Amino acid sequence: MFTKVLIANRGEIACRVIKTARRMGIRTVAVYSDADANARHVRLAEEAVLLGPAAARESYLVAEKIVEACRRTGAQAVHPGYGFLSENADFAEALAANGIAFIGPPASAIRAMGSKSEAKKLMGNAGVPLTPGYHGDDQTPALLHREADAIGYPVLIKAAAGGGGKGMRLVERTEDFPDALASCKREAASSFGNEHVLIEKYVTKPRHIEIQVFADTRGNCVYLFERDCSVQRRHQKVLEEAPAPGMTPERRRQMGEAAVAAARAVGYVGAGTVEFIANQDGSFYFMEMNTRLQVEHPVTEMITGQDLVEWQLRVAAGQPLPLAQEQLQVRGHALEARIYAEDAGKGFLPSTGKLIRLRAPAESLNVRVDSGVEEGDEITPFYDPMIAKLIVWDEHRDAALARMRKALADYQVAGVTTNIDFLSRLVACPAFAGADLDTGLIERQKTFLFPATQAVPYDALLVATVGELLWEQHKAGLAAKSSGDPWSPWHARDGWRMNLSAARIIGFRDGESLVEAQVRYQRDQWQITINGRTALARGRKLEGDRIAVEFDDRRLIASVVVPQGDFLRGTVDDKRSVFLQGSTYSLLRDDPLHLVEAGGAHGGGLTAPMPGKVVALLAQPGQKVEKGAPLLILEAMKMEHTITAPAAGTIKTFCYAAGEQVGDGAALVEFEGDG
């Protein structure tokens, strides 16, 4: 067995590998970019090597730097995680040439499965069912368009070297094909350095079911059952589970044996995933094979009781598979939710910022959290905005769903927008709870999953107000301790007056709305009026930022998170996060003395939602456009975002050219609306 392994990755997967390596007595080496100098995976590893600047193409994607890091540290093997160089055959060969083991499949298998079109041919020859489509080498746009017309719409354009939902476009009409093809090729070239695409018939109401396979160097190959990954947005998985609901033993065996046949066809070694598109009638078609460990591998670990990273390490060291097929069994049901820094209500737009609050549910035999960040870390625009993977297990699916709902309610994140509330609605959605699954579930359940924005409820506003009053008392106490006379009554913030009781207004911004709480100080409580409703309230600070609020014969326990600025100098952030009964409410403390510039000359969605790169201008200066017309494409966090016209009008000028980097909030287009 290896004594030292380098992990050529970052984030939660790097931390995940370190955990198993440490349990096995293997020392680990982390690699990092300038942006990750203080990252959790760097803090966990015994050694760490700087690769270069923040951009992945100058750090994590530079194979030569990783090989050199192995030489410098004496690492005997490299675990590639997923993404980055994990499916790069040249990288695997470079390691082998330097006597370093690659904890993954042979380069020949990576190449065979790296091209979706070549993989289809191999699978057809191996007898694995295939989806009708075009997988040829001729990439002439006109020919691709004709092939799509011949296949019949809807069709899916897919990057041949793609993965992770990138370089993929669904086309439902022939007239939409040219623009979709151009966009797909552009994203494929940017993400994978290869714009080759294939076209497949899009299966209506498909399920996405994948089989975990494992092979060793001694000819053994097994399948560790299936995962259902049907719940997706933008072709990227949101929530996975194992086993797949409704899977019969016979169908499981058929899909498992097909996956093993696929692995044997390319001389596979190590962990791999064979992905299938499954019809509702039980038929299934080969989609692709991921020649690496998958993001969702923990659900397989939970139902089999196996550590797949340990299996990877043992197989890479030349050992046989730990178990034979007949020794593997499914027990219970597991679900995995991906906790992302993103705004589900705004098209899952990624969010960046410092994690001023990060509290995960308590881990146990039933709850597991795989995370690459800790409280105080920052979600940057350079990499995927995943915060963690939340995995739950129980004896059956309904019990696992209940555990997931509770775990999501216990998750607290402040500082960035997250998808936690969306995930909570998803697992409560009747269609998902009833296992009515397909890749279009999120779209067809849009009304349930994306309800109209609601005002922050009274209870949360009352908690926020009491939290503000308690926070002021806390600040006053700290200020008193740091003064020359800590017992001076002038430090008190109890509202004492000689005759009449003190009264004041505390304001909060709920989106664009101003909410004012009228507070009158009484002897040991406050009289608080919000939106015409009055309550006598008491509050008490508990541990951390948890508070107890009593009113109307009720008692609420909540957390009110205030960013820890230098409050003695008046520089406390105005953001407030209220965590109450499983929901998160974001407010801004309204300071009437703080002037905020309203609007902006380039409103209407014509500013950059985050740092990124302009990849294409879709119109010309001076051109008149209708509302919603696409103006430019911004690439940020590995995804393309189309900036559209906020109204009918004229483009005066573009502020940036294609290929230029832009900052968060930068004006992108000077636009003049009609009228």
Phi, psi and omega per residue, in radians:
M1 nan 2.625 3.119
F2 -1.135 2.649 3.038
T3 -1.861 -0.328 3.116
K4 -2.551 2.241 -3.115
V5 -2.184 2.339 3.031
L6 -1.659 2.391 -3.135
I7 -1.865 1.914 -3.065
A8 -1.522 1.008 -3.110
N9 -2.821 -2.978 -3.069
R10 -2.524 -3.069 2.982
G11 1.121 -2.661 -2.996
E12 -1.156 -0.563 -3.122
I13 -1.212 -0.635 3.077
A14 -1.108 -0.746 3.109
C15 -1.136 -0.640 3.133
R16 -1.100 -0.784 -3.138
V17 -1.160 -0.715 3.129
I18 -1.027 -0.692 -3.119
K19 -1.040 -0.839 -3.138
T20 -1.218 -0.733 -3.140
A21 -1.034 -0.751 -3.141
R22 -1.090 -0.719 3.121
R23 -1.106 -0.538 -3.128
M24 -1.555 0.031 3.131
G25 1.369 0.393 -3.136
I26 -1.768 2.243 3.083
R27 -1.313 2.633 -3.071
T28 -2.184 2.608 3.067
V29 -2.109 2.180 3.069
A30 -1.674 2.671 2.965
V31 -2.111 2.676 -3.060
Y32 -2.713 2.783 3.050
S33 -1.739 3.054 3.096
D34 -0.981 -0.658 -3.106
A35 -1.218 -0.361 -3.079
D36 -1.882 0.357 -3.051
A37 -0.995 -0.564 -3.126
N38 -1.969 0.395 -3.072
A39 -1.213 2.780 -3.078
R40 -1.082 -0.702 -3.105
H41 -1.144 -0.520 3.086
V42 -1.228 -0.672 3.141
R43 -1.211 -0.516 -3.068
L44 -1.430 -0.583 -3.055
A45 -1.290 2.720 3.105
E46 -1.234 -0.555 3.112
E47 -2.376 2.792 3.098
A48 -2.600 2.519 -3.107
V49 -2.224 2.246 3.083
L50 -1.301 2.286 -3.133
L51 -1.706 -0.594 -3.103
G52 2.692 -2.770 -3.081
P53 -1.079 3.005 -3.058
A54 -1.080 -0.690 -3.092
A55 -1.010 2.277 -3.084
A56 -1.028 -0.617 -3.110
R57 -1.158 -0.279 3.112
E58 -1.862 0.060 -3.102
S59 -2.454 -1.489 -3.016
Y60 -1.139 -0.345 -3.119
L61 -1.731 0.078 -3.130
V62 -1.670 1.733 -3.050
A63 -1.044 -0.685 -3.090
E64 -1.058 -0.645 -3.136
K65 -1.197 -0.599 3.141
I66 -1.273 -0.701 3.074
V67 -1.057 -0.743 3.126
E68 -1.129 -0.648 3.105
A69 -1.104 -0.627 3.074
C70 -1.127 -0.750 3.134
R71 -1.071 -0.779 -3.070
R72 -1.173 -0.590 -3.045
T73 -1.749 -0.206 -3.109
G74 1.356 0.367 3.104
A75 -1.153 2.324 -3.095
Q76 -1.580 -0.310 -3.077
A77 -2.611 2.796 3.120
V78 -2.194 2.191 2.976
H79 -1.708 2.102 -3.043
P80 -1.519 -0.091 -3.064
G81 1.127 -2.403 3.018
Y82 -2.351 2.712 -2.999
G83 1.349 -2.965 -3.137
F84 0.830 -2.075 -3.043
L85 -1.727 0.242 -3.019
S86 -1.126 -0.445 -3.139
E87 -2.137 0.630 3.141
N88 -1.834 1.878 -3.073
A89 -1.111 -0.657 3.126
D90 -1.071 -0.667 3.115
F91 -1.126 -0.787 3.122
A92 -1.051 -0.706 3.131
E93 -1.205 -0.655 3.125
A94 -1.111 -0.675 3.091
L95 -1.124 -0.819 -3.137
A96 -1.036 -0.693 -3.128
A97 -1.119 -0.395 3.136
N98 -1.816 0.249 3.086
G99 1.252 0.446 -3.118
I100 -1.943 2.275 -3.122
A101 -1.301 2.435 3.063
F102 -1.772 2.097 -3.113
I103 -1.455 1.306 -3.078
G104 -3.067 -2.980 -3.087
P105 -1.359 2.961 3.055
P106 -1.084 2.661 3.122
A107 -0.991 -0.614 -3.133
S108 -1.090 -0.663 3.115
A109 -1.223 -0.670 3.106
I110 -1.081 -0.778 -3.141
R111 -1.135 -0.723 -3.106
A112 -1.084 -0.700 -3.103
M113 -1.668 -0.172 -3.124
G114 -1.216 -0.489 3.077
S115 -1.751 2.004 -3.113
K116 -1.035 -0.643 -3.116
S117 -1.181 -0.760 3.115
E118 -1.171 -0.645 3.128
A119 -1.086 -0.668 3.127
K120 -1.064 -0.727 -3.137
K121 -1.110 -0.786 3.129
L122 -1.070 -0.742 -3.112
M123 -1.191 -0.644 3.082
G124 -1.068 -0.739 3.127
N125 -1.179 -0.480 -3.137
A126 -1.518 0.004 3.113
G127 1.444 0.277 3.108
V128 -1.482 2.282 -3.099
P129 -1.017 2.395 -3.096
L130 -2.113 2.595 3.042
T131 -1.357 2.409 3.069
P132 -1.006 2.384 3.140
G133 3.080 -3.087 3.123
Y134 -1.953 2.159 -3.105
H135 -2.193 0.437 -3.019
G136 -1.403 3.015 -3.115
D137 -1.503 -0.393 -3.138
D138 -1.239 1.989 -3.066
Q139 -1.868 0.334 3.100
T140 -1.049 2.208 -3.100
P141 -0.925 -0.713 -3.122
A142 -1.121 -0.712 3.125
L143 -1.171 -0.747 3.112
L144 -1.050 -0.658 3.118
H145 -1.148 -0.747 3.128
R146 -1.119 -0.707 3.128
E147 -1.103 -0.711 3.109
A148 -1.090 -0.753 3.102
D149 -1.068 -0.685 -3.114
A150 -1.220 -0.657 3.120
I151 -1.143 -0.693 -3.110
G152 1.711 2.330 -3.079
Y153 -1.429 2.632 0.079
P154 -1.372 2.604 3.063
V155 -2.193 2.825 3.111
L156 -2.055 2.147 3.018
I157 -1.601 2.241 -3.064
K158 -2.312 2.368 3.038
A159 -1.116 2.241 -3.102
A160 -1.100 -0.530 -3.140
A161 -1.786 0.298 -2.973
G162 -1.430 -3.092 3.139
G163 3.003 2.833 3.094
G164 1.171 0.358 3.111
G165 1.420 0.017 -3.130
K166 -1.590 2.644 -3.116
G167 1.166 0.802 -3.092
M168 -2.499 2.302 -3.135
R169 -2.418 2.304 3.035
L170 -1.593 2.232 -3.128
V171 -2.112 2.165 -3.072
E172 -1.864 -0.207 -3.135
R173 -2.442 2.568 -3.101
T174 -1.050 -0.616 -3.108
E175 -1.206 -0.319 3.128
D176 -1.551 -0.160 -2.997
F177 -1.112 -0.830 -3.071
P178 -0.995 -0.810 -3.125
D179 -1.168 -0.699 3.131
A180 -1.133 -0.704 3.122
L181 -1.094 -0.808 -3.131
A182 -1.065 -0.763 -3.135
S183 -1.140 -0.742 -3.134
C184 -1.104 -0.799 3.141
K185 -1.108 -0.678 -3.132
R186 -1.129 -0.791 3.138
E187 -1.189 -0.642 3.122
A188 -1.123 -0.748 3.134
A189 -1.129 -0.691 -3.115
S190 -1.217 -0.730 -3.037
S191 -1.478 -0.591 -2.997
F192 -2.179 -0.058 -3.115
G193 1.190 0.391 -3.084
N194 -2.664 2.031 -3.077
E195 -1.665 0.152 3.117
H196 -1.107 2.339 -3.125
V197 -2.229 2.853 2.969
L198 -2.256 2.857 -3.089
I199 -2.215 2.338 -3.141
E200 -2.336 2.661 3.010
K201 -1.101 2.312 3.120
Y202 -1.520 2.070 -3.122
V203 -1.327 2.196 -3.134
T204 -1.244 2.319 -3.110
K205 0.896 0.919 -3.125
P206 -1.423 2.726 2.920
R207 -1.863 2.567 3.129
H208 -1.858 1.850 -3.118
I209 -2.111 2.280 -3.112
E210 -2.147 2.611 -3.120
I211 -1.962 2.235 3.063
Q212 -1.434 2.112 3.088
V213 -2.020 2.742 3.103
F214 -2.558 2.331 3.122
A215 -2.352 2.631 3.085
D216 -1.988 -3.095 -3.095
T217 -1.443 0.034 -3.074
R218 -1.889 0.239 3.084
G219 1.599 0.009 3.122
N220 -1.502 2.469 3.097
C221 -2.603 2.288 -3.138
V222 -2.321 2.859 2.968
Y223 -2.018 2.392 3.136
L224 -1.804 0.773 3.008
F225 1.241 -2.869 -2.909
E226 -2.068 2.842 2.990
R227 -2.252 2.438 3.044
D228 -1.704 2.058 -3.100
C229 -2.081 0.625 -3.023
S230 -1.240 -0.498 -3.066
V231 -1.369 1.853 -3.013
Q232 -2.408 2.759 2.943
R233 -2.380 2.378 -3.067
R234 0.919 0.627 -3.133
H235 1.118 0.285 3.069
Q236 -1.947 2.421 -3.055
K237 -1.212 2.459 -3.137
V238 -1.962 -0.735 -3.091
L239 -2.551 2.314 -3.100
E240 -2.172 2.736 3.107
E241 -2.597 2.749 3.090
A242 -2.559 2.402 -0.073
P243 -1.313 3.034 3.124
A244 -1.238 2.260 3.114
P245 -1.010 2.411 3.096
G246 1.387 0.050 -3.123
M247 -1.280 2.176 3.081
T248 -1.518 2.712 3.102
P249 -0.990 -0.663 -3.117
E250 -1.172 -0.773 3.131
R251 -1.166 -0.647 3.094
R252 -1.061 -0.768 3.131
R253 -1.118 -0.744 -3.135
Q254 -1.093 -0.801 -3.131
M255 -1.207 -0.676 3.117
G256 -1.109 -0.762 3.136
E257 -1.185 -0.614 3.075
A258 -1.132 -0.687 3.126
A259 -1.153 -0.721 3.099
V260 -1.120 -0.697 3.090
A261 -1.071 -0.685 3.105
A262 -1.101 -0.763 -3.136
A263 -1.144 -0.755 -3.136
R264 -1.148 -0.524 -3.093
A265 -1.113 -0.407 -3.117
V266 -2.006 0.218 3.136
G267 1.100 0.817 -2.979
Y268 -1.277 2.595 3.030
V269 -2.445 2.359 3.094
G270 1.742 -2.808 -3.113
A271 -1.533 2.338 3.088
G272 -2.591 2.837 3.135
T273 -2.283 2.164 3.083
V274 -1.759 2.074 -3.034
E275 -1.772 2.398 -3.117
F276 -2.201 2.540 2.886
I277 -1.620 2.194 -3.084
A278 -2.019 2.317 3.040
N279 -1.371 2.807 3.105
Q280 -1.152 -0.370 -3.132
D281 -1.460 -0.010 3.105
G282 1.798 -0.254 3.085
S283 -1.261 2.733 -3.099
F284 -2.583 2.682 -3.108
Y285 -2.298 2.458 3.044
F286 -1.088 2.330 3.111
M287 -1.920 -0.949 3.122
E288 -2.949 2.938 3.028
M289 -2.153 2.195 3.072
N290 -1.614 2.055 -3.032
T291 -1.580 0.990 -3.082
R292 -2.924 3.129 2.988
L293 -1.310 2.487 -3.122
Q294 -1.650 2.714 3.073
V295 -0.954 -0.678 -3.012
E296 -1.571 0.270 -3.112
H297 -1.030 -0.434 -3.121
P298 -1.050 -0.537 -3.133
V299 -1.173 -0.576 3.062
T300 -1.177 -0.712 3.106
E301 -1.073 -0.676 -3.078
M302 -1.198 -0.622 -3.094
I303 -1.558 -0.226 3.128
T304 -1.904 -0.288 -3.102
G305 1.291 0.339 -3.106
Q306 -1.927 2.652 3.046
D307 -1.781 1.840 -3.042
L308 -1.225 -0.489 3.075
V309 -1.184 -0.682 3.067
E310 -1.087 -0.741 3.080
W311 -0.999 -0.774 3.136
Q312 -1.025 -0.810 -3.104
L313 -1.120 -0.729 -3.127
R314 -1.175 -0.764 3.137
V315 -1.127 -0.740 -3.140
A316 -1.122 -0.460 3.117
A317 -1.502 0.075 3.085
G318 1.598 0.091 -3.139
Q319 -1.421 2.778 3.112
P320 -1.329 2.873 3.049
L321 -1.000 2.429 -3.111
P322 -1.091 -0.524 -3.082
L323 -2.391 2.674 3.030
A324 -1.598 2.925 -3.072
Q325 -0.975 -0.785 -3.076
E326 -1.206 -0.240 3.116
Q327 -1.557 -0.183 -3.116
L328 -1.552 2.364 -3.134
Q329 -2.414 2.666 3.048
V330 -1.631 2.268 3.070
R331 -2.326 2.109 3.066
G332 1.309 -2.831 -3.080
H333 -2.447 2.409 -3.126
A334 -2.229 2.570 3.091
L335 -2.265 2.516 3.061
E336 -2.239 2.245 3.063
A337 -1.995 2.340 3.136
R338 -1.604 2.006 3.134
I339 -1.490 1.970 -3.079
Y340 -2.034 2.617 2.944
A341 -1.487 1.563 -3.097
E342 -2.773 2.764 -3.122
D343 -1.846 1.760 -3.096
A344 -1.081 -0.570 -3.125
G345 -1.274 -0.202 3.126
K346 -2.082 0.835 3.096
G347 1.188 0.502 -3.133
F348 1.041 0.657 3.116
L349 -1.139 2.186 -3.131
P350 -1.040 2.652 -3.135
S351 -2.128 2.490 3.119
T352 -2.145 2.766 3.095
G353 2.562 3.114 -3.131
K354 -1.476 2.396 3.104
L355 -1.428 1.512 -3.106
I356 -1.307 -0.325 3.015
R357 -2.469 2.235 3.048
L358 -2.534 1.779 3.122
R359 -2.180 1.945 3.107
A360 -1.589 2.745 3.057
P361 -1.094 2.705 -3.115
A362 -1.123 2.357 3.126
E363 -1.417 2.619 -3.116
S364 -2.774 -2.965 3.058
L365 -1.138 -0.366 -3.099
N366 -1.794 -0.297 -3.068
V367 -2.266 2.276 -3.134
R368 -2.318 2.453 3.105
V369 -2.230 2.059 3.052
D370 -1.824 1.967 -3.055
S371 -2.333 2.621 3.092
G372 -1.924 0.107 -3.112
V373 -2.346 2.823 3.070
E374 -2.310 2.919 3.120
E375 -0.997 2.315 -3.099
G376 1.746 -0.324 3.079
D377 -1.278 2.955 -3.086
E378 -2.107 2.412 2.980
I379 -1.561 1.993 -3.058
T380 -1.749 2.901 3.111
P381 -1.394 0.021 -3.002
F382 -1.468 -0.421 -3.021
Y383 -2.359 3.076 3.113
D384 -0.961 2.357 -3.036
P385 -1.503 0.522 3.102
M386 -1.216 2.323 3.061
I387 -1.610 -0.784 -3.099
A388 -2.928 2.969 2.949
K389 -2.002 2.204 3.126
L390 -1.816 2.076 -3.073
I391 -2.113 2.331 3.097
V392 -2.229 2.712 3.134
W393 -2.469 2.515 2.975
D394 -2.720 3.131 -3.021
E395 -1.167 -0.513 3.110
H396 -2.559 2.970 -2.957
R397 -1.108 -0.770 -3.113
D398 -1.051 -0.712 3.122
A399 -1.189 -0.647 3.102
A400 -1.154 -0.668 3.093
L401 -1.088 -0.742 3.118
A402 -1.083 -0.711 3.105
R403 -1.125 -0.692 3.132
M404 -1.132 -0.740 3.122
R405 -1.050 -0.760 -3.139
K406 -1.170 -0.738 -3.121
A407 -1.121 -0.711 3.103
L408 -1.131 -0.664 3.119
A409 -1.132 -0.481 -3.129
D410 -1.512 -0.172 -3.098
Y411 -1.370 2.251 3.134
Q412 -2.217 2.127 3.101
V413 -2.347 2.268 3.049
A414 -2.344 2.593 -3.118
G415 2.000 -0.488 3.054
V416 -2.400 2.751 3.014
T417 -1.371 2.421 -3.135
T418 -2.195 2.989 3.115
N419 -1.678 0.267 -3.047
I420 -1.093 -0.797 3.120
D421 -1.089 -0.683 3.092
F422 -1.080 -0.792 3.127
L423 -1.090 -0.641 3.103
S424 -1.090 -0.717 3.084
R425 -1.189 -0.634 -3.106
L426 -1.093 -0.834 -3.108
V427 -1.277 -0.283 3.068
A428 -1.618 -0.145 -3.104
C429 -1.104 2.242 -3.119
P430 -0.968 -0.643 -3.133
A431 -1.133 -0.775 3.131
F432 -1.225 -0.789 -3.140
A433 -1.048 -0.573 3.127
G434 -1.528 0.119 3.111
A435 1.064 0.558 3.018
D436 -1.527 1.377 -2.894
L437 -1.815 2.480 2.924
D438 -2.929 2.932 -3.046
T439 -1.214 -0.191 3.104
G440 -1.727 0.231 -3.060
L441 -1.019 -0.794 -3.101
I442 -1.084 -0.721 -3.134
E443 -1.170 -0.789 -3.068
R444 -1.337 -0.285 3.074
Q445 -1.824 0.457 -3.033
K446 -0.993 -0.719 -3.097
T447 -1.075 -0.725 3.137
F448 -1.280 -0.716 -3.011
L449 -1.425 -0.437 -3.122
F450 -2.189 1.175 -3.127
P451 -1.146 2.766 3.091
A452 -1.027 2.517 -3.123
T453 -1.020 2.220 -3.138
Q454 -1.826 2.597 3.063
A455 -1.162 2.613 3.080
V456 -1.050 2.231 -3.056
P457 -1.179 2.856 -3.080
Y458 -0.994 -0.815 -3.092
D459 -0.999 -0.743 -3.124
A460 -1.182 -0.664 3.105
L461 -1.158 -0.690 3.110
L462 -1.138 -0.754 3.098
V463 -1.061 -0.757 3.135
A464 -1.069 -0.696 -3.139
T465 -1.156 -0.834 3.116
V466 -1.108 -0.677 3.084
G467 -1.041 -0.692 3.129
E468 -1.132 -0.745 3.139
L469 -1.137 -0.735 3.102
L470 -1.167 -0.645 3.115
W471 -1.109 -0.703 3.111
E472 -1.123 -0.715 3.097
Q473 -1.101 -0.704 3.126
H474 -1.110 -0.780 3.096
K475 -1.058 -0.722 -3.128
A476 -1.106 -0.692 3.113
G477 -1.114 -0.729 3.117
L478 -1.169 -0.704 3.116
A479 -1.114 -0.661 3.139
A480 -1.121 -0.742 -3.133
K481 -1.093 -0.562 -3.102
S482 -1.526 -0.038 -3.112
S483 -1.608 3.061 3.115
G484 -1.375 -0.276 -3.099
D485 -2.380 1.382 -3.047
P486 -1.115 -0.324 -3.096
W487 -1.676 0.106 -3.131
S488 -1.119 2.333 3.124
P489 -1.143 -0.271 -3.119
W490 -1.247 -0.222 3.081
H491 -1.414 -0.305 -3.027
A492 -1.145 2.515 3.059
R493 -2.161 0.852 -3.072
D494 -1.801 0.117 3.080
G495 1.297 0.301 -3.102
W496 -1.157 2.368 3.034
R497 -2.332 2.755 -3.100
M498 -1.103 -0.763 -3.072
N499 -2.089 -1.342 -3.097
L500 -1.368 2.711 3.070
S501 -1.293 2.625 -3.114
A502 -1.321 2.587 3.081
A503 -2.397 2.580 -3.135
R504 -2.743 3.009 3.091
I505 -2.117 2.284 3.037
I506 -1.956 2.124 -3.070
G507 -1.884 2.543 3.061
F508 -2.300 2.586 3.022
R509 -1.760 2.081 3.032
D510 -1.859 1.591 -2.993
G511 1.170 -2.134 3.124
E512 -1.576 -0.149 -3.054
S513 -1.574 2.456 3.047
L514 -1.707 2.183 3.086
V515 -2.001 2.209 -3.115
E516 -1.990 2.244 3.062
A517 -1.789 2.094 3.103
Q518 -1.544 2.078 -3.037
V519 -2.005 2.208 3.021
R520 -2.074 2.163 -3.095
Y521 -1.335 2.266 3.014
Q522 -2.078 -3.084 -2.946
R523 -0.975 -0.915 -3.109
D524 -2.350 0.425 -3.139
Q525 -2.762 3.084 3.097
W526 -2.138 2.480 2.961
Q527 -1.686 2.003 -3.017
I528 -2.092 2.231 3.121
T529 -2.065 2.128 3.119
I530 -2.277 2.164 3.129
N531 0.904 0.725 3.067
G532 1.451 -0.076 -3.134
R533 -1.835 2.251 -3.069
T534 -1.964 2.435 3.094
A535 -2.466 2.601 2.974
L536 -1.653 2.077 -2.989
A537 -2.177 2.551 2.982
R538 -2.133 2.669 3.122
G539 -2.450 2.636 3.126
R540 -2.514 2.323 3.123
K541 -1.375 2.271 3.072
L542 -1.793 -2.771 -3.132
E543 -1.213 2.571 3.136
G544 1.071 -2.282 3.123
D545 -1.877 0.327 3.047
R546 -1.384 2.463 3.128
I547 -2.335 2.723 3.003
A548 -1.932 2.276 -3.136
V549 -2.144 2.193 3.123
E550 -1.997 2.289 3.100
F551 -2.883 2.610 3.078
D552 0.835 0.758 -3.132
D553 1.042 0.442 3.101
R554 -2.137 2.726 3.090
R555 -2.348 2.138 3.134
L556 -1.996 2.395 3.005
I557 -1.871 2.192 -3.074
A558 -2.551 2.997 3.011
S559 -2.140 2.349 3.054
V560 -2.129 1.959 -3.057
V561 -1.695 2.159 3.072
V562 -2.021 2.141 3.113
P563 -0.935 2.376 -3.048
Q564 -1.488 1.349 3.025
G565 -1.450 -2.974 3.105
D566 -1.529 1.423 -3.019
F567 -1.162 -0.396 3.103
L568 -1.163 -0.414 3.104
R569 -1.821 0.138 3.078
G570 1.313 0.507 -3.088
T571 -1.967 0.466 3.123
V572 -1.238 2.387 3.122
D573 -1.087 2.617 -3.117
D574 -1.579 0.034 3.131
K575 -1.359 2.467 3.068
R576 -2.308 2.331 3.077
S577 -2.067 2.130 -3.133
V578 -1.889 2.106 3.092
F579 -1.862 1.947 -3.028
L580 -2.470 2.129 3.037
Q581 0.875 0.790 3.050
G582 1.466 -0.002 3.125
S583 -2.060 2.708 3.120
T584 -2.022 2.315 3.125
Y585 -2.168 2.264 -3.122
S586 -1.864 2.215 3.132
L587 -2.291 2.825 2.985
L588 -2.047 2.260 3.070
R589 -1.202 2.120 -3.095
D590 -1.534 2.067 3.108
D591 -1.886 1.929 -3.097
P592 -1.090 -0.296 3.128
L593 -1.575 -0.106 -3.109
H594 -1.736 1.986 -3.108
L595 -1.482 2.183 3.135
V596 -1.945 2.221 3.124
E597 -1.150 2.138 -3.089
A598 -1.495 2.541 3.031
G599 1.064 -2.192 -3.077
G600 2.589 2.652 -3.065
A601 -1.149 -0.347 -3.066
H602 -2.097 0.711 3.136
G603 -1.202 -2.890 3.126
G604 1.263 0.459 3.083
G605 1.438 0.302 -3.085
L606 -1.765 0.348 3.036
T607 -2.028 2.749 -3.107
A608 -1.219 2.192 3.141
P609 -1.257 -0.225 3.123
M610 -2.973 2.928 3.078
P611 -1.067 2.500 -3.138
G612 -3.039 -2.866 -3.132
K613 -2.248 2.331 3.050
V614 -1.299 2.081 -3.100
V615 -1.806 -0.347 -3.141
A616 -2.823 2.432 2.980
L617 -1.766 2.220 -2.995
L618 -1.828 0.093 3.118
A619 -2.580 -3.122 -3.097
Q620 -2.106 2.559 3.025
P621 -0.984 2.406 -3.104
G622 1.556 -0.171 -3.097
Q623 -1.351 2.410 3.041
K624 -1.551 2.363 -3.091
V625 -2.331 2.797 3.072
E626 -1.611 2.867 3.091
K627 -1.019 2.330 3.126
G628 1.543 -0.074 -3.140
A629 -1.161 2.365 3.122
P630 -1.191 2.310 -3.100
L631 -1.896 -0.754 3.113
L632 -2.751 2.873 3.106
I633 -2.042 2.216 3.121
L634 -1.922 2.266 3.088
E635 -1.767 2.139 3.133
A636 -2.555 2.397 -3.136
M637 0.887 0.778 3.040
K638 1.224 0.167 -3.133
M639 -2.196 2.650 3.080
E640 -1.640 2.373 3.114
H641 -2.179 2.186 -3.120
T642 -1.613 2.164 3.076
I643 -1.596 2.173 -3.050
T644 -2.001 2.857 3.132
A645 -1.217 2.256 -3.122
P646 -1.305 -0.279 -3.137
A647 -2.855 2.996 3.028
A648 -1.167 2.384 -3.109
G649 3.065 -2.781 -3.057
T650 -2.192 2.398 3.062
I651 -1.407 2.062 3.109
K652 -1.415 -0.865 3.100
T653 -2.888 2.734 2.980
F654 -1.636 2.386 -3.091
C655 -1.448 -0.279 -3.133
Y656 -2.411 2.651 3.075
A657 -1.659 2.832 3.084
A658 -1.031 2.338 -3.129
G659 1.714 -0.203 -3.106
E660 -1.540 2.558 3.089
Q661 -1.457 2.552 3.108
V662 -2.266 2.688 3.119
G663 -1.642 2.919 3.110
D664 -1.068 2.209 3.117
G665 1.438 0.050 -3.128
A666 -1.171 2.451 3.071
A667 -1.200 2.229 -3.075
L668 -1.766 -0.617 -3.046
V669 -2.445 2.371 2.938
E670 -1.581 2.055 -2.961
F671 -2.254 2.387 3.135
E672 -2.086 1.991 -3.118
G673 -1.312 2.641 3.074
D674 -1.189 2.465 3.078
G675 1.293 nan nan
